[in-house]
Amino acid sequence: MSKFKKNKKGLPPINTASLPDIVFMLLFFFMVATTMRETSVLVKNDLPNATEIKKLSEKRLTSTIYVGPPISSPKGVTDAGDLIQLNDKIASVKDVRNFIYMAREGVPSEEQGAMTTLIKSDINSTVGTISDIKKELREINALKVTYATRQGSDKK
């Protein structure tokens, strides 16, 4: 007989003491690296240039209206006109009123005066569509209107 016996139990179990550390490290990484998408833009949105711009201070009190031609128009149609996008769907000028009312519902009454309507209009959008939207906003007393632009000058 031999003095030394062979261990016939097999491999030792895997040490899982560091498993919670790894899980929390992965969780933290994905929390930091992930961005949340607010809306899918369904209209072309090539913003015009401006020289004097200012950042919005309170984005949670901002309602965004996208205006522009459709991203993909049917074959043979060159001028399909401007579309208005409210949240994730295409709408008409008459729907702007309900859109603003719905945005006001979630805001306390003392902050409703600070609410801003942001119009992100394509550089080739017509003034008529934007003035129709402004007229509808005026009728419901949503008078704080801002236009989204890119910084730069139009000089080439």
N, CA, C and O of each residue as an XYZ file, in Angstrom:
624
protein
N       0.826     -1.168      0.000
C       0.000      0.000      0.000
C       0.879      1.243      0.000
O       1.988      1.274      0.533
N       0.329      2.233     -0.612
C       1.087      3.476     -0.701
C       0.714      4.406      0.445
O      -0.370      4.327      1.024
N       1.647      5.275      0.741
C       1.412      6.222      1.806
C       0.431      7.317      1.392
O      -0.341      7.805      2.218
N       0.459      7.698      0.132
C      -0.379      8.800     -0.352
C      -1.569      8.258     -1.111
O      -1.438      7.404     -1.988
N      -2.738      8.777     -0.753
C      -3.948      8.368     -1.457
C      -4.333      9.442     -2.463
O      -4.162     10.630     -2.191
N      -4.834      9.055     -3.582
C      -5.285      9.995     -4.593
C      -6.675     10.485     -4.226
O      -7.519      9.726     -3.749
N      -6.894     11.784     -4.463
C      -8.192     12.389     -4.181
C      -9.131     12.043     -5.323
O      -8.884     12.454     -6.457
N     -10.175     11.318     -5.069
C     -11.098     10.881     -6.103
C     -12.384     11.695     -6.097
O     -13.377     11.286     -6.699
N     -12.378     12.838     -5.426
C     -13.576     13.676     -5.360
C     -13.781     14.479     -6.645
O     -14.920     14.870     -6.899
N     -12.828     14.743     -7.431
C     -12.951     15.526     -8.654
C     -12.434     16.940     -8.448
O     -11.635     17.198     -7.548
N     -12.892     17.839     -9.282
C     -12.440     19.221     -9.220
C     -13.083     19.950     -8.033
O     -14.212     19.648     -7.647
N     -12.353     20.904     -7.468
C     -12.942     21.679     -6.368
C     -14.024     22.611     -6.924
O     -13.978     22.943     -8.109
N     -14.990     23.041     -6.117
C     -16.061     23.927     -6.605
C     -15.513     25.306     -6.979
O     -14.484     25.739     -6.461
N     -16.211     25.983     -7.881
C     -15.804     27.310     -8.330
C     -16.108     28.321     -7.230
O     -17.177     28.289     -6.619
N     -15.168     29.206     -6.988
C     -15.335     30.226     -5.972
C     -16.235     31.334     -6.533
O     -15.883     31.971     -7.526
N     -17.374     31.564     -5.916
C     -18.333     32.564     -6.395
C     -18.375     33.801     -5.494
O     -19.354     34.547     -5.520
N     -17.358     34.020     -4.722
C     -17.346     35.154     -3.803
C     -17.298     36.494     -4.551
O     -17.845     37.482     -4.061
N     -16.661     36.549     -5.715
C     -16.554     37.822     -6.442
C     -17.690     38.003     -7.456
O     -17.703     39.009     -8.165
N     -18.621     37.089     -7.550
C     -19.713     37.187     -8.510
C     -20.590     38.428     -8.291
O     -20.908     39.102     -9.271
N     -20.995     38.764     -7.065
C     -21.783     40.003     -6.893
C     -21.038     41.264     -7.327
O     -21.655     42.187     -7.857
N     -19.732     41.317     -7.112
C     -18.944     42.463     -7.561
C     -18.988     42.605     -9.074
O     -19.130     43.711     -9.596
N     -18.868     41.507     -9.763
C     -18.896     41.535    -11.231
C     -20.270     41.959    -11.732
O     -20.367     42.741    -12.678
N     -21.330     41.457    -11.114
C     -22.686     41.804    -11.529
C     -22.938     43.291    -11.339
O     -23.484     43.935    -12.235
N     -22.559     43.850    -10.207
C     -22.774     45.268     -9.959
C     -21.901     46.139    -10.854
O     -22.312     47.230    -11.249
N     -20.710     45.670    -11.174
C     -19.850     46.416    -12.083
C     -20.478     46.464    -13.482
O     -20.459     47.515    -14.121
N     -21.027     45.363    -13.962
C     -21.709     45.350    -15.258
C     -22.969     46.220    -15.235
O     -23.245     46.942    -16.193
N     -23.718     46.151    -14.157
C     -24.917     46.969    -14.026
C     -24.564     48.459    -14.071
O     -25.223     49.238    -14.759
N     -23.543     48.837    -13.350
C     -23.111     50.229    -13.342
C     -22.639     50.662    -14.726
O     -22.953     51.771    -15.159
N     -21.894     49.812    -15.427
C     -21.423     50.142    -16.768
C     -22.588     50.397    -17.716
O     -22.572     51.384    -18.451
N     -23.600     49.530    -17.717
C     -24.719     49.704    -18.628
C     -25.595     50.897    -18.244
O     -26.200     51.521    -19.115
N     -25.669     51.218    -16.966
C     -26.418     52.405    -16.552
C     -25.752     53.680    -17.060
O     -26.438     54.625    -17.448
N     -24.432     53.712    -17.061
C     -23.697     54.895    -17.500
C     -23.647     54.978    -19.023
O     -23.760     56.069    -19.581
N     -23.483     53.859    -19.697
C     -23.265     53.855    -21.144
C     -24.554     53.926    -21.956
O     -24.495     54.215    -23.151
N     -25.704     53.675    -21.361
C     -26.957     53.645    -22.111
C     -27.566     55.039    -22.187
O     -27.590     55.773    -21.199
N     -28.055     55.394    -23.366
C     -28.773     56.655    -23.537
C     -30.229     56.333    -23.822
O     -30.541     55.340    -24.479
N     -31.106     57.176    -23.328
C     -32.537     56.968    -23.526
C     -33.004     57.827    -24.692
O     -32.749     59.031    -24.726
N     -33.672     57.220    -25.624
C     -34.189     57.920    -26.792
C     -35.572     58.446    -26.467
O     -36.432     57.706    -25.989
N     -35.785     59.746    -26.732
C     -37.081     60.338    -26.438
C     -38.084     60.055    -27.546
O     -39.160     59.517    -27.282
N     -37.751     60.408    -28.776
C     -38.656     60.188    -29.899
C     -37.870     59.753    -31.119
O     -36.675     60.024    -31.237
N     -38.554     59.076    -32.019
C     -37.985     58.735    -33.316
C     -38.424     59.811    -34.296
O     -39.621     60.018    -34.494
N     -37.486     60.483    -34.897
C     -37.811     61.575    -35.808
C     -38.245     60.989    -37.142
O     -37.501     60.232    -37.766
N     -39.460     61.343    -37.583
C     -40.040     60.811    -38.811
C     -39.981     61.808    -39.959
O     -40.386     61.481    -41.074
N     -39.488     63.016    -39.713
C     -39.377     64.042    -40.750
C     -37.915     64.453    -40.884
O     -37.130     64.293    -39.950
N     -37.556     64.985    -42.056
C     -36.194     65.485    -42.232
C     -35.989     66.647    -41.290
O     -36.877     67.481    -41.113
N     -34.817     66.702    -40.686
C     -34.589     67.717    -39.667
C     -33.188     68.298    -39.812
O     -32.349     68.148    -38.924
N     -32.942     68.965    -40.942
C     -31.687     69.668    -41.159
C     -31.881     71.086    -40.636
O     -32.497     71.916    -41.305
N     -31.364     71.366    -39.457
C     -31.616     72.638    -38.783
C     -30.882     73.788    -39.468
O     -29.778     73.596    -39.978
N     -31.479     74.976    -39.486
C     -30.795     76.145    -40.047
C     -29.678     76.624    -39.121
O     -29.637     76.265    -37.944
N     -28.777     77.437    -39.667
C     -27.666     77.992    -38.888
C     -28.076     79.312    -38.256
O     -28.922     80.031    -38.790
N     -27.472     79.628    -37.115
C     -27.704     80.902    -36.446
C     -26.419     81.330    -35.763
O     -25.607     80.494    -35.367
N     -26.237     82.642    -35.627
C     -25.018     83.141    -34.989
C     -25.214     83.392    -33.502
O     -24.287     83.188    -32.719
N     -26.386     83.824    -33.103
C     -26.660     84.114    -31.697
C     -27.594     83.033    -31.160
O     -28.798     83.072    -31.413
N     -27.048     82.073    -30.422
C     -27.880     80.992    -29.889
C     -27.768     80.952    -28.374
O     -26.821     81.477    -27.788
N     -28.752     80.320    -27.756
C     -28.793     80.194    -26.305
C     -29.378     78.832    -25.974
O     -30.359     78.408    -26.585
N     -28.780     78.147    -25.012
C     -29.276     76.831    -24.619
C     -30.514     76.962    -23.747
O     -30.652     77.908    -22.972
N     -31.420     75.984    -23.893
C     -32.590     75.947    -23.024
C     -32.161     75.502    -21.636
O     -31.378     74.563    -21.499
N     -32.665     76.164    -20.613
C     -32.252     75.842    -19.254
C     -33.075     74.702    -18.654
O     -32.531     73.861    -17.939
N     -34.347     74.665    -18.929
C     -35.241     73.681    -18.300
C     -35.871     72.808    -19.383
O     -36.925     73.140    -19.925
N     -35.211     71.680    -19.693
C     -35.698     70.830    -20.783
C     -36.943     70.043    -20.408
O     -37.682     69.619    -21.297
N     -37.196     69.835    -19.135
C     -38.369     69.046    -18.754
C     -39.663     69.829    -18.960
O     -40.744     69.241    -19.000
N     -39.560     71.139    -19.091
C     -40.739     71.978    -19.335
C     -40.855     72.349    -20.813
O     -41.508     73.335    -21.155
N     -40.227     71.568    -21.685
C     -40.208     71.862    -23.108
C     -41.016     70.821    -23.874
O     -40.855     69.619    -23.666
N     -41.890     71.297    -24.766
C     -42.640     70.439    -25.679
C     -42.069     70.667    -27.071
O     -42.002     71.806    -27.533
N     -41.652     69.585    -27.750
C     -40.983     69.708    -29.033
C     -41.930     69.358    -30.173
O     -42.620     68.339    -30.143
N     -41.946     70.230    -31.180
C     -42.717     70.017    -32.408
C     -41.713     69.958    -33.552
O     -40.944     70.899    -33.751
N     -41.715     68.857    -34.308
C     -40.837     68.697    -35.459
C     -41.612     69.060    -36.722
O     -42.755     68.639    -36.895
N     -40.983     69.844    -37.606
C     -41.605     70.246    -38.862
C     -40.602     69.995    -39.985
O     -39.434     70.370    -39.885
N     -41.076     69.354    -41.057
C     -40.206     69.130    -42.200
C     -40.840     68.206    -43.206
O     -41.920     67.664    -42.971
N     -40.172     68.023    -44.329
C     -40.683     67.089    -45.328
C     -40.500     65.653    -44.849
O     -39.677     65.401    -43.969
N     -41.248     64.711    -45.409
C     -41.091     63.317    -44.975
C     -39.703     62.792    -45.309
O     -39.089     63.224    -46.284
N     -39.213     61.865    -44.503
C     -37.888     61.282    -44.740
C     -37.880     60.511    -46.049
O     -36.938     60.633    -46.832
N     -38.905     59.727    -46.294
C     -38.991     58.984    -47.549
C     -40.326     59.300    -48.201
O     -41.384     59.006    -47.644
N     -40.274     59.896    -49.379
C     -41.505     60.222    -50.097
C     -41.708     59.208    -51.217
O     -40.737     58.618    -51.692
N     -42.943     58.995    -51.646
C     -43.215     58.037    -52.720
C     -42.481     58.412    -54.000
O     -42.164     59.581    -54.223
N     -42.212     57.412    -54.842
C     -41.492     57.657    -56.094
C     -42.286     58.605    -56.981
O     -43.505     58.490    -57.111
N     -41.570     59.539    -57.585
C     -42.196     60.494    -58.482
C     -42.725     61.734    -57.781
O     -43.050     62.718    -58.445
N     -42.821     61.714    -56.455
C     -43.314     62.873    -55.714
C     -42.100     63.642    -55.207
O     -41.335     63.143    -54.383
N     -41.934     64.862    -55.709
C     -40.779     65.656    -55.295
C     -41.124     66.610    -54.165
O     -40.279     66.891    -53.315
N     -42.370     67.120    -54.141
C     -42.762     68.064    -53.099
C     -44.012     67.537    -52.408
O     -45.134     67.793    -52.844
N     -43.800     66.795    -51.323
C     -44.935     66.225    -50.595
C     -45.459     67.192    -49.540
O     -46.465     66.903    -48.892
N     -44.800     68.333    -49.354
C     -45.225     69.296    -48.342
C     -44.608     68.991    -46.993
O     -43.932     67.979    -46.806
N     -44.859     69.893    -46.060
C     -44.309     69.739    -44.715
C     -45.217     68.866    -43.859
O     -46.442     68.906    -43.977
N     -44.590     68.082    -43.002
C     -45.317     67.280    -42.024
C     -45.019     67.829    -40.642
O     -43.975     68.439    -40.416
N     -45.938     67.609    -39.723
C     -45.762     68.008    -38.334
C     -45.722     66.741    -37.504
O     -46.610     65.896    -37.606
N     -44.692     66.608    -36.680
C     -44.564     65.439    -35.817
C     -44.692     65.871    -34.373
O     -43.974     66.755    -33.907
N     -45.616     65.237    -33.671
C     -45.820     65.460    -32.243
C     -45.568     64.132    -31.557
O     -46.254     63.147    -31.831
N     -44.595     64.098    -30.673
C     -44.125     62.858    -30.053
C     -43.683     61.894    -31.143
O     -42.778     62.231    -31.907
N     -44.275     60.719    -31.250
C     -43.827     59.733    -32.236
C     -44.795     59.540    -33.390
O     -44.746     58.509    -34.062
N     -45.682     60.515    -33.639
C     -46.622     60.324    -34.744
C     -46.804     61.617    -35.525
O     -46.647     62.720    -35.003
N     -47.138     61.435    -36.789
C     -47.406     62.557    -37.675
C     -48.793     63.105    -37.345
O     -49.734     62.341    -37.133
N     -48.915     64.429    -37.304
C     -50.177     65.059    -36.906
C     -50.453     66.253    -37.813
O     -49.666     66.579    -38.702
N     -51.585     66.892    -37.565
C     -51.938     68.095    -38.310
C     -51.828     69.298    -37.369
O     -51.558     69.149    -36.177
N     -52.041     70.479    -37.923
C     -51.954     71.706    -37.126
C     -53.017     71.703    -36.031
O     -52.785     72.231    -34.944
N     -54.172     71.118    -36.307
C     -55.253     71.085    -35.324
C     -54.899     70.232    -34.097
O     -55.461     70.432    -33.020
N     -53.974     69.286    -34.261
C     -53.573     68.417    -33.149
C     -52.597     69.101    -32.191
O     -52.353     68.593    -31.096
N     -52.039     70.241    -32.586
C     -51.071     70.952    -31.746
C     -51.727     71.388    -30.447
O     -51.104     71.328    -29.387
N     -52.968     71.824    -30.516
C     -53.695     72.277    -29.326
C     -53.769     71.176    -28.268
O     -53.450     71.410    -27.103
N     -54.189     69.977    -28.673
C     -54.281     68.856    -27.727
C     -52.903     68.445    -27.216
O     -52.761     68.054    -26.058
N     -51.892     68.532    -28.073
C     -50.531     68.187    -27.677
C     -50.053     69.089    -26.534
O     -49.461     68.606    -25.569
N     -50.304     70.378    -26.641
C     -49.888     71.318    -25.597
C     -50.715     71.115    -24.332
O     -50.181     71.171    -23.224
N     -52.013     70.880    -24.493
C     -52.857     70.617    -23.314
C     -52.376     69.368    -22.564
O     -52.338     69.360    -21.333
N     -52.013     68.322    -23.297
C     -51.521     67.097    -22.658
C     -50.187     67.350    -21.947
O     -49.935     66.784    -20.883
N     -49.344     68.189    -22.524
C     -48.065     68.511    -21.891
C     -48.282     69.316    -20.613
O     -47.530     69.166    -19.650
N     -49.304     70.169    -20.599
C     -49.594     70.978    -19.413
C     -50.172     70.149    -18.277
O     -50.025     70.517    -17.111
N     -50.825     69.041    -18.594
C     -51.447     68.225    -17.543
C     -50.437     67.672    -16.553
O     -50.734     67.571    -15.363
N     -49.263     67.315    -17.017
C     -48.280     66.709    -16.130
C     -47.427     67.692    -15.367
O     -46.507     67.283    -14.658
N     -47.704     68.982    -15.489
C     -46.866     70.011    -14.863
C     -47.680     70.735    -13.791
O     -48.845     71.059    -14.019
N     -47.085     70.992    -12.631
C     -47.803     71.757    -11.606
C     -48.198     73.144    -12.126
O     -47.524     73.705    -12.990
N     -49.281     73.685    -11.598
C     -49.834     74.947    -12.117
C     -48.868     76.119    -11.970
O     -48.891     77.028    -12.800
N     -48.025     76.129    -10.946
C     -47.096     77.248    -10.777
C     -45.957     77.215    -11.794
O     -45.302     78.235    -12.009
N     -45.706     76.062    -12.427
C     -44.644     75.961    -13.425
C     -45.169     76.042    -14.855
O     -44.376     76.052    -15.797
N     -46.479     76.100    -15.036
C     -47.033     76.112    -16.386
C     -46.674     77.375    -17.154
O     -46.607     77.347    -18.383
N     -46.446     78.466    -16.465
C     -46.035     79.698    -17.140
C     -44.634     79.624    -17.713
O     -44.298     80.384    -18.621
N     -43.812     78.722    -17.201
C     -42.436     78.581    -17.676
C     -42.312     77.556    -18.801
O     -41.212     77.306    -19.293
N     -43.430     76.963    -19.211
C     -43.373     75.955    -20.268
C     -43.018     76.608    -21.602
O     -43.498     77.693    -21.927
N     -42.168     75.924    -22.363
C     -41.692     76.430    -23.644
C     -42.040     75.437    -24.740
O     -41.970     74.225    -24.532
N     -42.413     75.945    -25.903
C     -42.641     75.105    -27.074
C     -41.441     75.262    -27.984
O     -41.132     76.371    -28.421
N     -40.760     74.160    -28.274
C     -39.575     74.158    -29.119
C     -39.978     73.662    -30.498
O     -40.510     72.560    -30.637
N     -39.727     74.471    -31.512
C     -40.022     74.073    -32.890
C     -38.699     73.722    -33.565
O     -37.829     74.575    -33.739
N     -38.565     72.442    -33.944
C     -37.389     71.983    -34.679
C     -37.814     71.851    -36.134
O     -38.412     70.854    -36.537
N     -37.499     72.858    -36.896
C     -37.954     72.943    -38.279
C     -36.798     72.693    -39.236
O     -35.674     73.136    -38.999
N     -37.084     71.983    -40.315
C     -36.106     71.741    -41.361
C     -35.792     73.062    -42.062
O     -36.632     73.960    -42.112
N     -34.598     73.173    -42.594
C     -34.181     74.419    -43.243
C     -35.041     74.717    -44.474
O     -35.173     75.878    -44.861
N     -35.622     73.698    -45.089
C     -36.442     73.884    -46.291
C     -37.935     73.896    -45.995
O     -38.735     73.826    -46.927
N     -38.335     73.983    -44.744
C     -39.757     74.038    -44.397
C     -40.343     75.376    -44.813
O     -39.647     76.390    -44.872
N     -41.633     75.356    -45.100
C     -42.283     76.595    -45.516
C     -42.689     77.420    -44.303
O     -42.966     76.882    -43.231
N     -42.717     78.726    -44.492
C     -43.092     79.637    -43.429
C     -44.568     79.482    -43.101
O     -44.971     79.712    -41.961
N     -45.383     79.096    -44.079
C     -46.817     78.943    -43.858
C     -47.129     77.895    -42.801
O     -48.003     78.105    -41.960
N     -46.428     76.775    -42.835
C     -46.664     75.727    -41.833
C     -46.290     76.214    -40.445
O     -47.019     75.978    -39.481
N     -45.163     76.889    -40.343
C     -44.712     77.382    -39.043
C     -45.641     78.474    -38.523
O     -45.921     78.533    -37.325
N     -46.120     79.340    -39.417
C     -47.038     80.394    -38.956
C     -48.388     79.802    -38.545
O     -49.031     80.328    -37.636
N     -48.833     78.721    -39.194
C     -50.063     78.048    -38.763
C     -49.906     77.471    -37.361
O     -50.823     77.549    -36.543
N     -48.731     76.889    -37.089
C     -48.459     76.336    -35.753
C     -48.428     77.472    -34.731
O     -48.994     77.344    -33.646
N     -47.772     78.583    -35.072
C     -47.697     79.719    -34.145
C     -49.081     80.309    -33.875
O     -49.367     80.732    -32.755
N     -49.939     80.340    -34.895
C     -51.294     80.854    -34.708
C     -52.077     79.957    -33.745
O     -52.810     80.445    -32.885
N     -51.913     78.642    -33.901
C     -52.592     77.700    -33.002
C     -52.057     77.847    -31.582
O     -52.833     77.786    -30.629
N     -50.756     78.038    -31.418
C     -50.166     78.236    -30.087
C     -50.652     79.542    -29.456
O     -50.878     79.603    -28.247
N     -50.810     80.573    -30.263
C     -51.303     81.861    -29.762
C     -52.725     81.739    -29.244
O     -53.078     82.360    -28.242
N     -53.545     80.942    -29.922
C     -54.946     80.790    -29.511
C     -55.093     80.104    -28.162
O     -56.066     80.347    -27.448
N     -54.131     79.243    -27.799
C     -54.219     78.544    -26.513
C     -53.285     79.168    -25.475
O     -53.053     78.589    -24.413
N     -52.752     80.350    -25.786
C     -51.917     81.114    -24.861
C     -50.608     80.392    -24.512
O     -50.147     80.468    -23.373
N     -50.019     79.706    -25.468
C     -48.685     79.120    -25.312
C     -47.725     80.049    -26.053
O     -47.375     79.802    -27.207
N     -47.310     81.105    -25.387
C     -46.607     82.192    -26.056
C     -45.090     82.074    -26.030
O     -44.411     82.797    -26.759
N     -44.542     81.189    -25.216
C     -43.089     81.011    -25.181
C     -42.700     79.998    -26.249
O     -42.862     78.793    -26.059
N     -42.187     80.491    -27.371
C     -41.815     79.654    -28.507
C     -40.332     79.839    -28.770
O     -39.835     80.966    -28.789
N     -39.624     78.736    -28.973
C     -38.203     78.749    -29.263
C     -37.964     77.927    -30.527
O     -38.676     76.959    -30.791
N     -36.963     78.319    -31.300
C     -36.614     77.593    -32.518
C     -35.252     76.940    -32.342
O     -34.324     77.567    -31.831
N     -35.126     75.692    -32.759
C     -33.862     74.975    -32.660
C     -33.012     75.307    -33.880
O     -33.507     75.315    -35.007
N     -31.721     75.584    -33.647
C     -30.792     75.898    -34.725
C     -29.448     75.256    -34.442
O     -29.208     74.715    -33.362
N     -28.584     75.328    -35.431
C     -27.191     74.929    -35.250
C     -26.346     76.186    -35.168
O     -26.705     77.216    -35.738
N     -25.232     76.109    -34.469
C     -24.365     77.281    -34.381
C     -23.533     77.366    -35.654
O     -22.979     76.374    -36.126
N     -23.462     78.561    -36.187
C     -22.696     78.799    -37.411
C     -23.275     79.962    -38.148
O     -24.271     80.542    -37.714
N     -22.672     80.317    -39.259
C     -23.198     81.413    -40.051
C     -23.597     80.885    -41.420
O     -23.117     79.837    -41.850
N     -24.474     81.609    -42.102
C     -24.923     81.206    -43.424
C     -23.950     81.649    -44.517
O     -24.142     81.304    -45.684
N     -22.924     82.396    -44.166
C     -21.963     82.873    -45.161
C     -21.116     81.711    -45.648
O     -20.632     80.903    -44.855
N     -20.943     81.637    -46.957
C     -20.133     80.544    -47.542
C     -19.000     81.104    -48.353
O     -18.213     80.346    -48.921
